[in-house]
Amino acid sequence: MMRNRILSRRFNRHQEKNKEEEEEEERMSCEERFGMGRTWSGEKEVFLNIRNGPPSSIKGSANGSPMSDTSARRPSSASSAKLPEVLACCSALSFHFALGLVLAFSAVLLPQLEDPNSDLKISKEEASLVASVVALSVPLGSLMTAPVMEALGRVRTVQLATAPYLLGCALIALANGFPMLVAGRFLTGVAAGTFGANPAIVYTTEVARPELRGSLISIGPFMVSLGTFVTYIVGAYLHWRTLAWAYAAAPILTVLLMLLWTPESPLWLASKGRQDRALRSVRFLARRDPDKLARAEADVAALVRGAEERRAAQRRGVAAFLATLFTRRSGLRPLLVITVLFAMQQFSGIYVTLFFAVSFFKDVRSPLNPNTASMLVGAIRVVCSIQATFMMRRFGRRPLLMVSAGCCALSMAVSGYFARMITATPDDGGAQMVTVNGSSAVAGLSGDEAAASLAPWVYWVPVIAILVYVYGGMLGLLTIPWTMTAELFAPRVRSLGQGVSVALANIFMFAAVQSYKDLATLLGGEWAVHWFYASVSLSGVVFTYLFVPETHRRTLAEIEEYFDTSLLYPAYQRRRRQQRDGLVVNRADAEVSADANGTKGALLSQ
């Protein structure tokens, strides 16, 4: 009896202790995720000292790295001290607005080209290629972006992206046939999707301090959503040629903002041995933070040494570095997981609603003006891009991804069911819809019978279901796979893994967008395409539950351990719980035994 009470007390004590350990683990996980963990080394670790200061007041390190005496002081936490970094990153990330314009342009372009009075005629196959060529341009452009970015710098690469973007806009606006139109779309896709967007993200990760990095990077998707929203609004009133000329202003504005607020990345300058320019860049970014200004010279010198060490390591092990992605479990397994996630994301129709927004609503005979419906899609994307950021922090990745995919599956199933009812033909056993004096009726039925058989509210159900689908997809299925490319891979293969997975994602996007019109013909109608998207979304729920690990508040070591030891995430979680519970009981038994021995020893001593 006495032993049970002691065991109970010890068990409760260990539960409290484990809770404290989990809270400490979560804190360390957050630090690690935002760039402060021990897994960061070399050049990035040195650059963290520029943004946050050294972790202690030690004036030197074991290898003789100089540290300023001011490192013991806490850096300024005032908003004004962070403002230069915010302005620099936001100016670079504003190029994502141009990317949003490019992605959504086909949604307003193709309906105008399909108009009988259009001055430019293209076939259905050509229309699909005009929409999807942007997705194909991204993986091809990515092959060129990395060497150009390393040779010219992050800022200059973003600025130079303006040239192909303006040329692409001019080709679209002056197009007299399909070749000029698709060439213009390809150039704008390469410029905005790779040469503009990728260096801006890299610049932000190198310049922004850890507590700002996640929020600043999320500005990129927000700007893309804002660009699509603006396209849907303006495209409803402007001719597509006029719209192409207007789009040319977006990158020009980005360049002007960057000339005012965006210096070159000190990390890149240090890697090229340009110590004087790196020092000026650091001082410009830290002009409102006296602590960082005081230690600028020492930190830049350390950056130069870190860059030299990184180049030496790359020269020694390039082949080994490439092999780790495909030979080690911590490289191959996360690549397979993220590849399947991207395939499900694209073939669930997420981006089809972006590229074919107006046509999507026309296909289900929406009673709402298709342009107005596309504006609602754009507004939902803007709102959800903000909401998703906060929900990912609150609920984690796995639950949000499963809820999002489930919502997409349900809404697409409902939309497909009612779209089939609306667009039914005698060939599939349904009734044929006809239009008489502007009113819909069912062939073979009187007006009263038609109204009774197909009430007006039926036409609104697919519209609402599609809007719910867009909302649900933005909460997780669209955003989380892109986020997880930076979380699933071990640090040593992260850059390579991200590059490969993003390239595959855009190839899937090209295939999904290109196949939309053909799927409708192959499967027997738009309603069948909706059911196909619903089935893919449902399979995404199952795949996420079985194979996708939770990365929110998890250390990089825990994520790597999962891929090294497990295939099924529920089994991995169950095994971890059993090990933790067994450890608690074993510790409690050991302490009870120790207490008993101590009591016996005390009695014997008396």
WONOR-V49266 format. One record per residue. N is the residue number from 1. RES is the residue in one small letter. PSI is psi in whole degrees, 0 to 359 (999 if undefined). Layout:
n=N res=RES psi=PSI
n=N res=RES psi=PSI
//
This chain:
n=1 res=m psi=310
n=2 res=m psi=321
n=3 res=r psi=321
n=4 res=n psi=319
n=5 res=r psi=317
n=6 res=i psi=317
n=7 res=l psi=320
n=8 res=s psi=316
n=9 res=r psi=317
n=10 res=r psi=321
n=11 res=f psi=316
n=12 res=n psi=320
n=13 res=r psi=320
n=14 res=h psi=329
n=15 res=q psi=316
n=16 res=e psi=320
n=17 res=k psi=318
n=18 res=n psi=326
n=19 res=k psi=317
n=20 res=e psi=321
n=21 res=e psi=322
n=22 res=e psi=321
n=23 res=e psi=319
n=24 res=e psi=322
n=25 res=e psi=319
n=26 res=e psi=321
n=27 res=r psi=315
n=28 res=m psi=325
n=29 res=s psi=317
n=30 res=c psi=318
n=31 res=e psi=319
n=32 res=e psi=321
n=33 res=r psi=330
n=34 res=f psi=17
n=35 res=g psi=7
n=36 res=m psi=3
n=37 res=g psi=172
n=38 res=r psi=346
n=39 res=t psi=342
n=40 res=w psi=136
n=41 res=s psi=173
n=42 res=g psi=233
n=43 res=e psi=318
n=44 res=k psi=322
n=45 res=e psi=321
n=46 res=v psi=320
n=47 res=f psi=333
n=48 res=l psi=327
n=49 res=n psi=329
n=50 res=i psi=320
n=51 res=r psi=327
n=52 res=n psi=347
n=53 res=g psi=157
n=54 res=p psi=157
n=55 res=p psi=348
n=56 res=s psi=180
n=57 res=s psi=15
n=58 res=i psi=132
n=59 res=k psi=347
n=60 res=g psi=166
n=61 res=s psi=177
n=62 res=a psi=329
n=63 res=n psi=12
n=64 res=g psi=12
n=65 res=s psi=129
n=66 res=p psi=144
n=67 res=m psi=140
n=68 res=s psi=153
n=69 res=d psi=339
n=70 res=t psi=357
n=71 res=s psi=342
n=72 res=a psi=342
n=73 res=r psi=149
n=74 res=r psi=136
n=75 res=p psi=157
n=76 res=s psi=135
n=77 res=s psi=4
n=78 res=a psi=149
n=79 res=s psi=327
n=80 res=s psi=330
n=81 res=a psi=331
n=82 res=k psi=347
n=83 res=l psi=316
n=84 res=p psi=320
n=85 res=e psi=319
n=86 res=v psi=314
n=87 res=l psi=319
n=88 res=a psi=314
n=89 res=c psi=318
n=90 res=c psi=324
n=91 res=s psi=316
n=92 res=a psi=318
n=93 res=l psi=347
n=94 res=s psi=346
n=95 res=f psi=338
n=96 res=h psi=337
n=97 res=f psi=318
n=98 res=a psi=325
n=99 res=l psi=319
n=100 res=g psi=321
n=101 res=l psi=317
n=102 res=v psi=315
n=103 res=l psi=320
n=104 res=a psi=353
n=105 res=f psi=322
n=106 res=s psi=334
n=107 res=a psi=330
n=108 res=v psi=339
n=109 res=l psi=310
n=110 res=l psi=317
n=111 res=p psi=325
n=112 res=q psi=325
n=113 res=l psi=330
n=114 res=e psi=349
n=115 res=d psi=138
n=116 res=p psi=333
n=117 res=n psi=7
n=118 res=s psi=141
n=119 res=d psi=358
n=120 res=l psi=120
n=121 res=k psi=133
n=122 res=i psi=157
n=123 res=s psi=174
n=124 res=k psi=319
n=125 res=e psi=320
n=126 res=e psi=324
n=127 res=a psi=319
n=128 res=s psi=321
n=129 res=l psi=324
n=130 res=v psi=321
n=131 res=a psi=319
n=132 res=s psi=348
n=133 res=v psi=335
n=134 res=v psi=317
n=135 res=a psi=324
n=136 res=l psi=330
n=137 res=s psi=335
n=138 res=v psi=308
n=139 res=p psi=327
n=140 res=l psi=319
n=141 res=g psi=330
n=142 res=s psi=329
n=143 res=l psi=331
n=144 res=m psi=335
n=145 res=t psi=315
n=146 res=a psi=308
n=147 res=p psi=324
n=148 res=v psi=318
n=149 res=m psi=322
n=150 res=e psi=329
n=151 res=a psi=319
n=152 res=l psi=342
n=153 res=g psi=163
n=154 res=r psi=313
n=155 res=v psi=314
n=156 res=r psi=326
n=157 res=t psi=317
n=158 res=v psi=317
n=159 res=q psi=320
n=160 res=l psi=339
n=161 res=a psi=342
n=162 res=t psi=325
n=163 res=a psi=304
n=164 res=p psi=331
n=165 res=y psi=314
n=166 res=l psi=321
n=167 res=l psi=319
n=168 res=g psi=317
n=169 res=c psi=320
n=170 res=a psi=318
n=171 res=l psi=319
n=172 res=i psi=314
n=173 res=a psi=327
n=174 res=l psi=8
n=175 res=a psi=131
n=176 res=n psi=8
n=177 res=g psi=180
n=178 res=f psi=319
n=179 res=p psi=314
n=180 res=m psi=323
n=181 res=l psi=313
n=182 res=v psi=328
n=183 res=a psi=319
n=184 res=g psi=319
n=185 res=r psi=321
n=186 res=f psi=315
n=187 res=l psi=317
n=188 res=t psi=327
n=189 res=g psi=316
n=190 res=v psi=316
n=191 res=a psi=309
n=192 res=a psi=321
n=193 res=g psi=336
n=194 res=t psi=299
n=195 res=f psi=338
n=196 res=g psi=314
n=197 res=a psi=311
n=198 res=n psi=311
n=199 res=p psi=329
n=200 res=a psi=321
n=201 res=i psi=316
n=202 res=v psi=317
n=203 res=y psi=318
n=204 res=t psi=319
n=205 res=t psi=333
n=206 res=e psi=335
n=207 res=v psi=320
n=208 res=a psi=141
n=209 res=r psi=156
n=210 res=p psi=320
n=211 res=e psi=347
n=212 res=l psi=342
n=213 res=r psi=311
n=214 res=g psi=317
n=215 res=s psi=321
n=216 res=l psi=320
n=217 res=i psi=326
n=218 res=s psi=347
n=219 res=i psi=329
n=220 res=g psi=303
n=221 res=p psi=326
n=222 res=f psi=318
n=223 res=m psi=325
n=224 res=v psi=314
n=225 res=s psi=321
n=226 res=l psi=321
n=227 res=g psi=319
n=228 res=t psi=321
n=229 res=f psi=315
n=230 res=v psi=321
n=231 res=t psi=315
n=232 res=y psi=324
n=233 res=i psi=306
n=234 res=v psi=324
n=235 res=g psi=341
n=236 res=a psi=344
n=237 res=y psi=342
n=238 res=l psi=150
n=239 res=h psi=150
n=240 res=w psi=332
n=241 res=r psi=317
n=242 res=t psi=321
n=243 res=l psi=321
n=244 res=a psi=318
n=245 res=w psi=320
n=246 res=a psi=327
n=247 res=y psi=337
n=248 res=a psi=340
n=249 res=a psi=336
n=250 res=a psi=306
n=251 res=p psi=331
n=252 res=i psi=318
n=253 res=l psi=321
n=254 res=t psi=316
n=255 res=v psi=318
n=256 res=l psi=317
n=257 res=l psi=321
n=258 res=m psi=326
n=259 res=l psi=330
n=260 res=l psi=320
n=261 res=w psi=353
n=262 res=t psi=99
n=263 res=p psi=165
n=264 res=e psi=153
n=265 res=s psi=123
n=266 res=p psi=329
n=267 res=l psi=317
n=268 res=w psi=317
n=269 res=l psi=319
n=270 res=a psi=323
n=271 res=s psi=339
n=272 res=k psi=4
n=273 res=g psi=14
n=274 res=r psi=75
n=275 res=q psi=322
n=276 res=d psi=315
n=277 res=r psi=322
n=278 res=a psi=320
n=279 res=l psi=318
n=280 res=r psi=322
n=281 res=s psi=316
n=282 res=v psi=317
n=283 res=r psi=325
n=284 res=f psi=316
n=285 res=l psi=334
n=286 res=a psi=21
n=287 res=r psi=342
n=288 res=r psi=6
n=289 res=d psi=98
n=290 res=p psi=324
n=291 res=d psi=316
n=292 res=k psi=325
n=293 res=l psi=323
n=294 res=a psi=329
n=295 res=r psi=16
n=296 res=a psi=314
n=297 res=e psi=314
n=298 res=a psi=321
n=299 res=d psi=322
n=300 res=v psi=320
n=301 res=a psi=320
n=302 res=a psi=325
n=303 res=l psi=319
n=304 res=v psi=316
n=305 res=r psi=319
n=306 res=g psi=323
n=307 res=a psi=321
n=308 res=e psi=320
n=309 res=e psi=321
n=310 res=r psi=319
n=311 res=r psi=321
n=312 res=a psi=320
n=313 res=a psi=322
n=314 res=q psi=323
n=315 res=r psi=328
n=316 res=r psi=328
n=317 res=g psi=42
n=318 res=v psi=314
n=319 res=a psi=318
n=320 res=a psi=323
n=321 res=f psi=317
n=322 res=l psi=325
n=323 res=a psi=332
n=324 res=t psi=331
n=325 res=l psi=327
n=326 res=f psi=352
n=327 res=t psi=333
n=328 res=r psi=146
n=329 res=r psi=322
n=330 res=s psi=354
n=331 res=g psi=314
n=332 res=l psi=315
n=333 res=r psi=313
n=334 res=p psi=329
n=335 res=l psi=319
n=336 res=l psi=318
n=337 res=v psi=312
n=338 res=i psi=330
n=339 res=t psi=315
n=340 res=v psi=321
n=341 res=l psi=316
n=342 res=f psi=322
n=343 res=a psi=316
n=344 res=m psi=323
n=345 res=q psi=311
n=346 res=q psi=319
n=347 res=f psi=8
n=348 res=s psi=0
n=349 res=g psi=11
n=350 res=i psi=313
n=351 res=y psi=347
n=352 res=v psi=321
n=353 res=t psi=339
n=354 res=l psi=314
n=355 res=f psi=331
n=356 res=f psi=39
n=357 res=a psi=310
n=358 res=v psi=313
n=359 res=s psi=326
n=360 res=f psi=318
n=361 res=f psi=329
n=362 res=k psi=323
n=363 res=d psi=331
n=364 res=v psi=13
n=365 res=r psi=53
n=366 res=s psi=133
n=367 res=p psi=343
n=368 res=l psi=141
n=369 res=n psi=127
n=370 res=p psi=324
n=371 res=n psi=321
n=372 res=t psi=319
n=373 res=a psi=320
n=374 res=s psi=327
n=375 res=m psi=321
n=376 res=l psi=320
n=377 res=v psi=315
n=378 res=g psi=319
n=379 res=a psi=319
n=380 res=i psi=320
n=381 res=r psi=319
n=382 res=v psi=312
n=383 res=v psi=316
n=384 res=c psi=333
n=385 res=s psi=330
n=386 res=i psi=314
n=387 res=q psi=320
n=388 res=a psi=326
n=389 res=t psi=315
n=390 res=f psi=324
n=391 res=m psi=327
n=392 res=m psi=325
n=393 res=r psi=329
n=394 res=r psi=319
n=395 res=f psi=349
n=396 res=g psi=182
n=397 res=r psi=308
n=398 res=r psi=306
n=399 res=p psi=318
n=400 res=l psi=323
n=401 res=l psi=319
n=402 res=m psi=319
n=403 res=v psi=318
n=404 res=s psi=312
n=405 res=a psi=322
n=406 res=g psi=319
n=407 res=c psi=319
n=408 res=c psi=319
n=409 res=a psi=314
n=410 res=l psi=314
n=411 res=s psi=322
n=412 res=m psi=325
n=413 res=a psi=316
n=414 res=v psi=315
n=415 res=s psi=317
n=416 res=g psi=321
n=417 res=y psi=312
n=418 res=f psi=329
n=419 res=a psi=324
n=420 res=r psi=321
n=421 res=m psi=321
n=422 res=i psi=319
n=423 res=t psi=20
n=424 res=a psi=148
n=425 res=t psi=162
n=426 res=p psi=336
n=427 res=d psi=330
n=428 res=d psi=20
n=429 res=g psi=3
n=430 res=g psi=189
n=431 res=a psi=147
n=432 res=q psi=132
n=433 res=m psi=135
n=434 res=v psi=161
n=435 res=t psi=124
n=436 res=v psi=118
n=437 res=n psi=39
n=438 res=g psi=2
n=439 res=s psi=141
n=440 res=s psi=142
n=441 res=a psi=169
n=442 res=v psi=129
n=443 res=a psi=136
n=444 res=g psi=358
n=445 res=l psi=153
n=446 res=s psi=170
n=447 res=g psi=317
n=448 res=d psi=318
n=449 res=e psi=322
n=450 res=a psi=317
n=451 res=a psi=323
n=452 res=a psi=325
n=453 res=s psi=333
n=454 res=l psi=91
n=455 res=a psi=156
n=456 res=p psi=329
n=457 res=w psi=340
n=458 res=v psi=324
n=459 res=y psi=338
n=460 res=w psi=340
n=461 res=v psi=312
n=462 res=p psi=325
n=463 res=v psi=311
n=464 res=i psi=319
n=465 res=a psi=320
n=466 res=i psi=320
n=467 res=l psi=321
n=468 res=v psi=322
n=469 res=y psi=316
n=470 res=v psi=317
n=471 res=y psi=312
n=472 res=g psi=320
n=473 res=g psi=322
n=474 res=m psi=334
n=475 res=l psi=338
n=476 res=g psi=309
n=477 res=l psi=328
n=478 res=l psi=321
n=479 res=t psi=319
n=480 res=i psi=318
n=481 res=p psi=322
n=482 res=w psi=322
n=483 res=t psi=321
n=484 res=m psi=347
n=485 res=t psi=335
n=486 res=a psi=359
n=487 res=e psi=329
n=488 res=l psi=327
n=489 res=f psi=144
n=490 res=a psi=152
n=491 res=p psi=324
n=492 res=r psi=340
n=493 res=v psi=12
n=494 res=r psi=313
n=495 res=s psi=317
n=496 res=l psi=316
n=497 res=g psi=318
n=498 res=q psi=316
n=499 res=g psi=315
n=500 res=v psi=315
n=501 res=s psi=321
n=502 res=v psi=321
n=503 res=a psi=316
n=504 res=l psi=322
n=505 res=a psi=319
n=506 res=n psi=330
n=507 res=i psi=317
n=508 res=f psi=321
n=509 res=m psi=317
n=510 res=f psi=315
n=511 res=a psi=319
n=512 res=a psi=315
n=513 res=v psi=319
n=514 res=q psi=329
n=515 res=s psi=358
n=516 res=y psi=308
n=517 res=k psi=323
n=518 res=d psi=326
n=519 res=l psi=320
n=520 res=a psi=320
n=521 res=t psi=319
n=522 res=l psi=319
n=523 res=l psi=349
n=524 res=g psi=11
n=525 res=g psi=166
n=526 res=e psi=327
n=527 res=w psi=323
n=528 res=a psi=327
n=529 res=v psi=320
n=530 res=h psi=318
n=531 res=w psi=326
n=532 res=f psi=315
n=533 res=y psi=324
n=534 res=a psi=318
n=535 res=s psi=322
n=536 res=v psi=318
n=537 res=s psi=319
n=538 res=l psi=321
n=539 res=s psi=332
n=540 res=g psi=325
n=541 res=v psi=313
n=542 res=v psi=315
n=543 res=f psi=317
n=544 res=t psi=317
n=545 res=y psi=323
n=546 res=l psi=320
n=547 res=f psi=339
n=548 res=v psi=122
n=549 res=p psi=158
n=550 res=e psi=127
n=551 res=t psi=348
n=552 res=h psi=126
n=553 res=r psi=34
n=554 res=r psi=140
n=555 res=t psi=159
n=556 res=l psi=327
n=557 res=a psi=321
n=558 res=e psi=318
n=559 res=i psi=316
n=560 res=e psi=323
n=561 res=e psi=320
n=562 res=y psi=312
n=563 res=f psi=333
n=564 res=d psi=333
n=565 res=t psi=345
n=566 res=s psi=159
n=567 res=l psi=322
n=568 res=l psi=124
n=569 res=y psi=321
n=570 res=p psi=320
n=571 res=a psi=322
n=572 res=y psi=317
n=573 res=q psi=318
n=574 res=r psi=318
n=575 res=r psi=321
n=576 res=r psi=320
n=577 res=r psi=318
n=578 res=q psi=319
n=579 res=q psi=320
n=580 res=r psi=317
n=581 res=d psi=319
n=582 res=g psi=324
n=583 res=l psi=321
n=584 res=v psi=314
n=585 res=v psi=318
n=586 res=n psi=321
n=587 res=r psi=320
n=588 res=a psi=317
n=589 res=d psi=320
n=590 res=a psi=319
n=591 res=e psi=324
n=592 res=v psi=316
n=593 res=s psi=320
n=594 res=a psi=319
n=595 res=d psi=319
n=596 res=a psi=317
n=597 res=n psi=322
n=598 res=g psi=320
n=599 res=t psi=318
n=600 res=k psi=320
n=601 res=g psi=323
n=602 res=a psi=320
n=603 res=l psi=320
n=604 res=l psi=326
n=605 res=s psi=334
n=606 res=q psi=999
//
